[in-house]
Each structure stands twice: as structure tokens, then as C-alpha cells.
């Protein structure tokens, strides 16, 4: 994974970014929880289509714990990893607050400390746009060594996406669906769809 050494990802203080975007309200309220259930429906539905209930899922770069919370409540055995201890602490609170269960571990998603087939799937959202195309491919190849499926979502070029990110200055490599199709060209793509959530997103499922 040496080719990931110059990624823009380490420049982002995720805890500070989320604190700013939420006005310091990093722990979900009941109303936020209900909002997330609607926003995340396209992603959660695709996971349900490809991973049987009860499956083991690793959410790489779990952030505030959105996916861990919702997928746990959907019957999956969740593990969340993040490279920031502060984010892991918040994710634990969010998952447990709404009755979910998940394990959490401190880890860098570019070099995960798990053996082959430790999980049935790896998920992540809003991660790969922080890497260049070659780096994104290396990350996906790494994840497929650990799980037979990777299900991920990235923002794609659109006016909606531009408006959402207009107020922050963090580096992102927002690409078109065509660009992503070229990036995924050598992977086995099981599904690829678009959905309007916080941003205009592409959701993809790839397998070994």
C-alpha cells in the first residue's frame, strides 16, 4: 500500500469537520436518527440485497457510526474501524443509543489488520473521493482480500453535490459516473446505481 502514502486523507481532521457541520451535535438526536433512516435507505437496501441478514460486515472509516447503527438494527453483525479514537467513541454512543450493537477498533482503512474472509462484506461511504483513482483501486483491491464483497458510496459530479460541499474547503476528487466506471474497469461490478442523498451519490457493489 505504499502508493497511498501521499493521499490527501490525513489532512482532514474528521472530528473537527463533523463538529463544525453539526454545530457540535455529534451524538444523534431522535429526529436525526429518523432522518438518517430515510437518507441511508438506498445504501442499506443495496446491502440487504447482497448480504444475507446476520452477515458479518466491516464498516471501514465508520465516522459517526451511521452505517454501523442502521445495519446493526437491520440484523447484521457490525464492526466499525476508524483511525481517530474520538470518532470511535462517538460511533459507540450513537450505535448504543438507538439499540444497536457493534464492535469497534482503531485501524487505518488503507491497511486493515484482518485476515481473508474475516467478513462477508466491507462497506464505506464518502471515503474514496478523498483518494486519487489509482489509490482508490488499491484500497478496493486490499478490501477484497479481506471480504468477498465491497459495497461503497461516493459523491459524484452534479450541482447538488457542488452545493453541499460549497461551504468547506477540504480536498476531494469528485468524479463523474463515467470516471468511476473506468476506475472500476478491472473489478467485478455486481451493481452500480445513483441516488440523491446528502449529495448526488454513486453506490457500487464489487466482488472478487
N, C-alpha and C positions, 0 to 999 in steps of 0.2 A: 504493500500500500504506500510505497514511497512517493508515488506520483500525486498523493493527496496532501503533501506537506505544505503546499502554497495555497491552499484553499482560503477563501475569504471567511469561512465559518468562524474561526477563532476570534475574529474582530468583533463579533456580536456578543454583547452581554445580554443574554436572553432574559435573565431575571429583570434587569433594568428595562428592557424593551416591553415585556409584558406588564410590568408595574406602571409604565407610562401609558400604555394603550388601555389599561383597565382602570386607570385612576387609583392604582394601589389595591384594587379589589381582586386579588389573585385567587381567593377561595370563592368558588361558585355559589351564587345565591340560588334559591329555588327557581326564580324566573329565568336566570341564566341557564340553569340545567334544562328547563323546558325548551328554551331557545336552541340550545346545542342539540337536543334530540331531533329537532327539525332540520337544522343546518347540516348535521352529520348523516342524515338519512341516506343520501346517495352512496356514501362511502361504506356505512355499516351494512347496507343492503348488499353491496357487492361482496363484502367479506362473508356474509351469510350464504351467498350463492356458492362460494368456492371453498369455504372451510366449514366442515360439519360442526354443529353445536357440541361444545365440550372440548374442542380442539385447543391446542397449545399455541398461543400467539405471543410473539415478542414485538412490542411497540418500541421502535428504535428512535431515540430523540423524543421522549414522551412528553416533554414540556409540562403543561399544567395538568396533564392526565386525562384529557378529553377522551381519547380513544380507549385508554385503559378502563375508564369509568363505564363508558357505554357498551364496550364489548364484554366487559365482565358481567354487566347486567343482562346481556344477551346470552349468557351461558358459557362464555369462553374462559379458559384458564390463562390469565394475563400475566405477563412480565413486562415491566417498563424499565428502560435504561435511559440515562441522560448523563452528560458529562459535568453537570452542575448540581452539587448537593442541594442547593437551595430549591431548585426546580423539583428534585425528587421529593423533598419534604412537602412541598405544596401539592404535588401529584398524589401523594399518600393521603393527604387531608381531603382532597376533592373526591377521590375514589371511595374512601370510607364514609364520607358524609352522606352519600346517597346509596349506601348499602352494597357497594361493590367490593370485590376482593382482588388484590393483585400483589405480586412480588415486585420489588424494585431493587435495582443495582446500579452502581456508579460505573459507567462504561462509555467509551467513545464508539459511536456507531460505525466509524471507519475501520475499527479493529476490534470486533466483538469477541469476547472470551468464551465462546460456546462451541461445542463440538457439532459435527454434522448431524442433522436431523434432531437437534435438541428441541425444535419447534416445528409445528405444522405450517406456520406462515410467519412472515415478518411484515409488519405494517409501518408506514410512516407517512406523515402529511406535512407539506411545507418545509421539506428538508432539501431535496435535490436541486432546487433552484439556486441554492447558495453555492453550488459547485459548478465547475465547467463541465462540458459534455463528457470529456474523457474521464474525469474524476467520477461523475455520476455513474458511468458504465462500470468503473472499477468497484464502486460501492455496491451496485446491484449484483455484480458477479460474486463479491465477497458474501453478501447476504444469502445468495442462492447456494452457497456451500454449507450454510447453517440450517436453512429451511427450504423445502421444495417449491414454495410459493412466496412471492413478494407482491404485496398489494400497496400501492402508493398513490398519493395525490400531489400534484404540483399546480401552482397558478400558471396560467398561460396568457399570452398577449391578448388584451381586449381593453376597451375603455373602462369597463367595470373594474378590472384588475388595476389599471393605472390610477383610477380614483381612490381605490382602497389604500394603495401604497404612497399616495401623493404627499402625505404628511411626515413620512420618515425617510431617512437618507441612507438606510442600510443597503449594502451591495447585494444585488440579486441578478441572476441570469434568467430573466423571464423570456421564455422561448415560445414559439408557436407550436401547434399540434404537429405540423409537418416536421419541424425541427426535432421534436421528441420522437416521432416515428423513425427518423433517421438514426437518432441516438440508440433506439431500441432495436435497430435493424437485425442484429445477430442474436437477439433474445427470442425465446418462445413466448409470444404475446397471446394470452388467452382472451383478454378483454381490454378494450380501450374506449372510454366514453368521456363526455364532457358534462359538467354540472356547474350551475351558478350557486355558489355558497358565499363565503366572505369575499372571495374573488371568483373569477371565472376559472374553473379548475379542469384539469385532465386527470382522470382516475384510470390507472392501469393495473392489470394483473399479469405477472410474468411467472414462468415456471422453468425448471431445469430442462 
